[in-house]
Amino acid sequence: MTEHFDVLVVGAGISGIGTGYHLQTRCPDRSYAILEGRSAMGGTWDLFRYPGIRSDSDMHTLGFAFEPWTDAKSIADGPSIRSYVEWTARKHGIDRHIRYGVRVRSAEWSTPDATWTVTATGPDGEDVTYSCNFLAMCAGYYDYSRGYQPDFPGADRFRGDVIHPQFWPEGLDYAGKRIVVIGSGATAVTLVPELARQAAHVTMLQRSPTYVVSRPAEDGFANWLRRRLPGRVAYGITRWKNVGLGMFFYRMARKRPDRVRGRILEMVRGHLGPDYDVDTHFTPSYAPWDQRMCLVPDADLFETIKAGSAEVVTDRIETFTEDGLRLESGRELAADVIVSATGLELQLMGGMRVSIDGEERDLAKSLNYKGMMFSDVPNLSSTFGYTNASWTLKADLTAVYVCRLLNVLRGRGLRQATPRVGTTPITPEPLLSFTSGYVQRAADRMPAQGNRKPWKLNQNYALDLLALRFGSVDADMEFSNPVEAKPGSAVEHRDKAAA
Ligand SMILES: Cc1cc2nc3c(=O)[nH]c(=O)nc-3n(C[C@H](O)[C@H](O)[C@H](O)COP(=O)(O)OP(=O)(O)OC[C@H]3O[C@@H](n4cnc5c(N)ncnc54)[C@H](O)[C@@H]3O)c2cc1C
């Protein structure tokens, strides 16, 4: 039996829970369910269990717009974020809409029925199907089943443990061990200080450096404000303060890269002292924000390096050996455990196949509309957060926009909203401008954006807020497929009156 909902949401991470909230608040007469492939909600914040897992943006912007983050720590640990997501879902009754263990494989659109038929693997491995009129993908941006693991020469010779942070073994005892963490991204800089608390020694081995910026784990202003104002008001003010600061810093980085680079490196030198080789280990060859920056709370990474319990090595791996790694410089790194913090495997829409009226569509060949829909694909959104600010800011706007579309469709008695490029010329551009390895590796699997509105990403919360909350929904959007008039129905009366 195929169960039908007005809206199906795929994924019960931050985006899916936020979308559920907006649907039930803004479209209360529409039925919805959230299909989640795993057995728990929280997505990223449930999957990743490595020591020290935490956010690297502040929780006042990574948190839901509608549910204040009230912990003292603004840079929060993974379990606190998971609890916050679960608590929010329970408080608003969103958890009752989640179907766990349902991994969506494909979606087929039928224009005559104005319906998606969604095929999934159910909790017991069986095929299950659902149908819906609108499909809201909140499946994140990476493959849950595997992380990115380069083919390291000689990897099978190594006698110790090789671990990918996406699949951290529960209860792994690393006390007193020598650990090498391969990588220089957010995961590596999070892991190193945490592992160093118990390990004999930790080496962070990177091919090339990343910009690393320290920020207080607690936002003094936010905590001060919360003691004086109602929680919701204080949260709103802090959220806007952080949005504003983030936009300012990003703009400065793009407009005056040399000045911002100089300032960041000066701060790193301030933390590590004049004798530390900042040029080799913390000075990237690219400009600030050509790749995502790494944030460390209370300078924990720098403090650990200064204390001597961790070291950064900038070099390339020649081969794994029985006892560790040999580097191209000839240096050997002895290790009991090697952590391959080499990143994620990007994946769009949870790996789901899409077809429209019997014809399979490769969404990588389509154009992205407003950062959330696809050219010539009706009634389907895909949530993709900001790369230069907190993910949730855009996820929230996307959910609100979907609700607007649903209400416009209902108001006009139509069933289908399809982004169409139209006759105004458009030039495709890459969706993400980052030069990071994980973005470049996935470039051919991502749709393009256009060089003009509404096909060009703003990557700016204030502009998106205006465009998505208040801007026209008609720009390059085809509304079609009238609700069928059933004899005696309100639609039939309206059609007769119009005729
Ligand atoms: C370690 C780490 C730290 C991060 N830190 C930050 C940060 O500090 N700030 C920030 O802005 N961003 C951060 N991000 C990005 C982060 O993923 C987002 O902030 C946010 O959590 C994404 O939420 P989401 O709900 O969109 O996706 P996810 O959290 O990825 O959740 C997607 C959900 O969809 C489910 N799903 C996927 N495919 C299917 C399918 N086919 N069928 C059914 N269910 C499916 C998954 O099981 C999962 O539960 C981080 C990412 C990682 C990996």
The ligand as an SDF file (V2000), in Angstrom:
LIG
                    3D

 53 58  0  0  0  0  0  0  0  0999 V2000
   31.6380   17.0860   11.4520 C   0  0  0  0  0  0  0  0  0  0  0  0
   30.8120   18.1860   10.8740 C   0  0  0  0  0  0  0  0  0  0  0  0
   30.7260   19.4140   11.5280 C   0  0  0  0  0  0  0  0  0  0  0  0
   29.9390   20.4240   10.9950 C   0  0  0  0  0  0  0  0  0  0  0  0
   29.8940   21.6400   11.6280 N   0  0  0  0  0  0  0  0  0  0  0  0
   29.1540   22.6250   11.1080 C   0  0  0  0  0  0  0  0  0  0  0  0
   29.0730   23.9000   11.7400 C   0  0  0  0  0  0  0  0  0  0  0  0
   29.6640   24.1450   12.7740 O   0  0  0  0  0  0  0  0  0  0  0  0
   28.3200   24.8570   11.1620 N   0  0  0  0  0  0  0  0  0  0  0  0
   27.6480   24.6380   10.0050 C   0  0  0  0  0  0  0  0  0  0  0  0
   26.9780   25.5360    9.5250 O   0  0  0  0  0  0  0  0  0  0  0  0
   27.6980   23.4480    9.3900 N   0  0  0  0  0  0  0  0  0  0  0  0
   28.4190   22.4380    9.9110 C   0  0  0  0  0  0  0  0  0  0  0  0
   28.4600   21.2260    9.2710 N   0  0  0  0  0  0  0  0  0  0  0  0
   27.6130   21.0010    8.1250 C   0  0  0  0  0  0  0  0  0  0  0  0
   26.3680   20.2400    8.6970 C   0  0  0  0  0  0  0  0  0  0  0  0
   26.2310   19.0500    8.0760 O   0  0  0  0  0  0  0  0  0  0  0  0
   25.1460   21.1270    8.7150 C   0  0  0  0  0  0  0  0  0  0  0  0
   25.3530   22.2130    9.5580 O   0  0  0  0  0  0  0  0  0  0  0  0
   23.8580   20.4910    9.1920 C   0  0  0  0  0  0  0  0  0  0  0  0
   24.0030   19.6900   10.3270 O   0  0  0  0  0  0  0  0  0  0  0  0
   23.2660   19.7380    8.0720 C   0  0  0  0  0  0  0  0  0  0  0  0
   21.9810   19.4010    8.4520 O   0  0  0  0  0  0  0  0  0  0  0  0
   21.0330   18.6590    7.4400 P   0  0  0  0  0  0  0  0  0  0  0  0
   19.8310   18.2740    8.2030 O   0  0  0  0  0  0  0  0  0  0  0  0
   20.8400   19.5000    6.2270 O   0  0  0  0  0  0  0  0  0  0  0  0
   21.8610   17.4020    6.9510 O   0  0  0  0  0  0  0  0  0  0  0  0
   22.4000   16.1720    7.7930 P   0  0  0  0  0  0  0  0  0  0  0  0
   22.7750   16.5410    9.1630 O   0  0  0  0  0  0  0  0  0  0  0  0
   23.4540   15.5440    6.9510 O   0  0  0  0  0  0  0  0  0  0  0  0
   21.1460   15.2120    7.8940 O   0  0  0  0  0  0  0  0  0  0  0  0
   20.6520   14.5710    6.7510 C   0  0  0  0  0  0  0  0  0  0  0  0
   19.7490   13.4410    7.1830 C   0  0  0  0  0  0  0  0  0  0  0  0
   19.1640   12.8820    6.0190 O   0  0  0  0  0  0  0  0  0  0  0  0
   19.2250   11.4770    6.0980 C   0  0  0  0  0  0  0  0  0  0  0  0
   19.2710   10.9410    4.7320 N   0  0  0  0  0  0  0  0  0  0  0  0
   20.2250   11.1680    3.7920 C   0  0  0  0  0  0  0  0  0  0  0  0
   19.9180   10.5240    2.6590 N   0  0  0  0  0  0  0  0  0  0  0  0
   18.7570    9.8650    2.8890 C   0  0  0  0  0  0  0  0  0  0  0  0
   17.9410    9.0230    2.0770 C   0  0  0  0  0  0  0  0  0  0  0  0
   18.2590    8.7270    0.8160 N   0  0  0  0  0  0  0  0  0  0  0  0
   16.8010    8.5060    2.6380 N   0  0  0  0  0  0  0  0  0  0  0  0
   16.4510    8.8120    3.9250 C   0  0  0  0  0  0  0  0  0  0  0  0
   17.2070    9.6050    4.7230 N   0  0  0  0  0  0  0  0  0  0  0  0
   18.3380   10.1320    4.1990 C   0  0  0  0  0  0  0  0  0  0  0  0
   20.4850   11.1810    6.8780 C   0  0  0  0  0  0  0  0  0  0  0  0
   20.4340    9.9010    7.4580 O   0  0  0  0  0  0  0  0  0  0  0  0
   20.4810   12.3270    7.8910 C   0  0  0  0  0  0  0  0  0  0  0  0
   19.8160   11.9820    9.0740 O   0  0  0  0  0  0  0  0  0  0  0  0
   29.2350   20.2060    9.7860 C   0  0  0  0  0  0  0  0  0  0  0  0
   29.3430   18.9710    9.1450 C   0  0  0  0  0  0  0  0  0  0  0  0
   30.1140   17.9750    9.6660 C   0  0  0  0  0  0  0  0  0  0  0  0
   30.1990   16.6690    8.9400 C   0  0  0  0  0  0  0  0  0  0  0  0
  1  2  1  0
  2  3  1  0
  2 52  2  0
  3  4  2  0
  4  5  1  0
  4 50  1  0
  5  6  2  0
  6  7  1  0
  6 13  1  0
  7  8  2  0
  7  9  1  0
  9 10  1  0
 10 11  2  0
 10 12  1  0
 12 13  2  0
 13 14  1  0
 14 15  1  0
 14 50  1  0
 15 16  1  0
 16 17  1  0
 16 18  1  0
 18 19  1  0
 18 20  1  0
 20 21  1  0
 20 22  1  0
 22 23  1  0
 23 24  1  0
 24 25  2  0
 24 26  1  0
 24 27  1  0
 27 28  1  0
 28 29  2  0
 28 30  1  0
 28 31  1  0
 31 32  1  0
 32 33  1  0
 33 34  1  0
 33 48  1  0
 34 35  1  0
 35 36  1  0
 35 46  1  0
 36 37  1  0
 36 45  1  0
 37 38  2  0
 38 39  1  0
 39 40  1  0
 39 45  2  0
 40 41  1  0
 40 42  2  0
 42 43  1  0
 43 44  2  0
 44 45  1  0
 46 47  1  0
 46 48  1  0
 48 49  1  0
 50 51  2  0
 51 52  1  0
 52 53  1  0
M  END
$$$$
